C-alpha cells in the first residue's frame, strides 16, 4: 500500500513539474507576442508622431523586451520563440533607425532656420 501511495505522490509531483513548465512556456510565448504586437503597433505610427513620442516608445520597448527575455530564460527548447523575439527586435531596430534619421533632419532644419 505504501508503494502505491509513493507512486501516486510521484505522479502528482511529476504532473506539477510538467504543468509548471507549460505555464512558463505559455508565459514566454505571451511576453514575446506582446513585444511583437508592440513593435507592429509603433511601426505604423506616422513618423512625426513617433518622433514626438520617441522617449516613451523607447521606454516601452525596453520594458517589453526585458520582460520577454526574462520569460525566455526560464524555459528550455526556446529556439522558435526566441526567433520570433529576434525578428521583432530587428524590426524595431530598423524602425528606430528611421526615426533617428528623422530626428537628425529636424535638428538640422531647426539649426538652419534658427542658427544660434
C-alpha positions as CSV (number, residue, x, y, z in Angstrom):
1,X,0.0,0.0,0.0
2,X,2.8,2.4,0.8
3,X,4.4,1.8,-2.6
4,X,1.1,2.7,-4.2
5,X,1.0,5.9,-2.2
6,X,4.5,6.7,-3.3
7,X,3.6,6.1,-6.9
8,X,0.6,8.4,-6.7
9,X,2.6,11.1,-4.9
10,X,5.3,10.7,-7.5
11,X,2.8,11.1,-10.3
12,X,1.4,14.2,-8.8
13,X,4.8,15.7,-8.4
14,X,5.7,14.9,-12.0
15,X,2.4,16.4,-13.2
16,X,3.1,19.6,-11.1
17,X,6.6,20.0,-12.7
18,X,5.2,19.4,-16.2
19,X,2.4,21.8,-15.6
20,X,4.8,24.4,-14.2
21,X,7.0,24.1,-17.3
22,X,3.9,24.5,-19.6
23,X,2.9,27.6,-17.7
24,X,6.4,29.1,-18.1
25,X,6.4,28.3,-21.8
26,X,3.0,29.9,-22.3
27,X,4.1,32.9,-20.3
28,X,7.2,33.3,-22.5
29,X,5.1,32.9,-25.7
30,X,2.7,35.6,-24.3
31,X,5.5,38.0,-23.5
32,X,7.1,37.6,-26.9
33,X,3.8,38.1,-28.6
34,X,3.1,41.3,-26.6
35,X,6.5,42.6,-27.7
36,X,5.9,41.7,-31.3
37,X,2.5,43.3,-31.2
38,X,4.0,46.4,-29.7
39,X,6.6,46.6,-32.5
40,X,3.9,46.2,-35.1
41,X,1.8,49.0,-33.5
42,X,4.6,51.6,-33.3
43,X,5.8,50.8,-36.8
44,X,2.5,52.0,-38.3
45,X,2.7,55.4,-36.5
46,X,3.2,58.5,-38.5
47,X,6.8,59.5,-38.4
48,X,6.0,62.8,-36.8
49,X,4.1,61.1,-34.0
50,X,6.9,58.6,-33.4
51,X,9.5,61.4,-33.3
52,X,7.4,63.4,-30.8
53,X,6.9,60.4,-28.6
54,X,10.2,58.7,-29.1
55,X,11.2,58.6,-25.4
56,X,8.0,56.9,-24.4
57,X,8.3,54.4,-27.3
58,X,11.9,53.5,-26.4
59,X,11.0,53.1,-22.8
60,X,8.1,50.8,-23.6
61,X,10.3,48.8,-25.9
62,X,12.9,48.4,-23.3
63,X,10.3,47.2,-20.7
64,X,8.7,44.7,-23.1
65,X,11.8,43.2,-24.4
66,X,13.3,42.7,-20.9
67,X,10.1,41.0,-19.8
68,X,10.2,38.7,-22.9
69,X,13.9,37.9,-22.3
70,X,13.3,37.1,-18.6
71,X,10.4,34.8,-19.5
72,X,12.5,33.1,-22.2
73,X,15.4,32.4,-19.8
74,X,13.0,30.3,-17.7
75,X,12.3,27.7,-20.4
76,X,14.1,25.1,-22.5
77,X,13.7,24.5,-26.2
78,X,13.1,28.1,-26.8
79,X,14.5,28.4,-30.3
80,X,11.2,29.1,-32.1
81,X,10.0,31.7,-29.6
82,X,13.5,33.3,-29.5
83,X,13.5,33.5,-33.3
84,X,10.2,35.5,-33.1
85,X,11.7,37.8,-30.5
86,X,14.9,38.3,-32.6
87,X,12.8,39.1,-35.7
88,X,10.8,41.7,-33.8
89,X,13.9,43.2,-32.3
90,X,15.4,43.6,-35.8
91,X,12.1,45.1,-37.0
92,X,12.2,47.6,-34.1
93,X,15.9,48.5,-34.7
94,X,15.1,49.3,-38.4
95,X,12.2,51.4,-37.3
96,X,14.4,53.1,-34.7
97,X,17.0,53.9,-37.3
98,X,14.3,55.6,-39.4
99,X,13.2,57.7,-36.5
100,X,16.7,58.7,-35.6
101,X,17.4,59.9,-39.1
102,X,14.1,61.9,-39.0
103,X,15.2,63.4,-35.6
104,X,18.5,64.4,-37.1
105,X,16.7,66.0,-40.1
106,X,14.5,68.0,-37.8
107,X,17.6,69.2,-35.8
108,X,19.3,70.3,-39.0
109,X,16.3,72.1,-40.2
110,X,15.9,73.8,-36.9
111,X,19.5,74.8,-36.8
112,X,19.4,76.1,-40.4
113,X,16.3,78.1,-39.8
114,X,17.2,79.4,-36.3
115,X,21.0,79.5,-36.1
116,X,22.2,80.1,-32.6
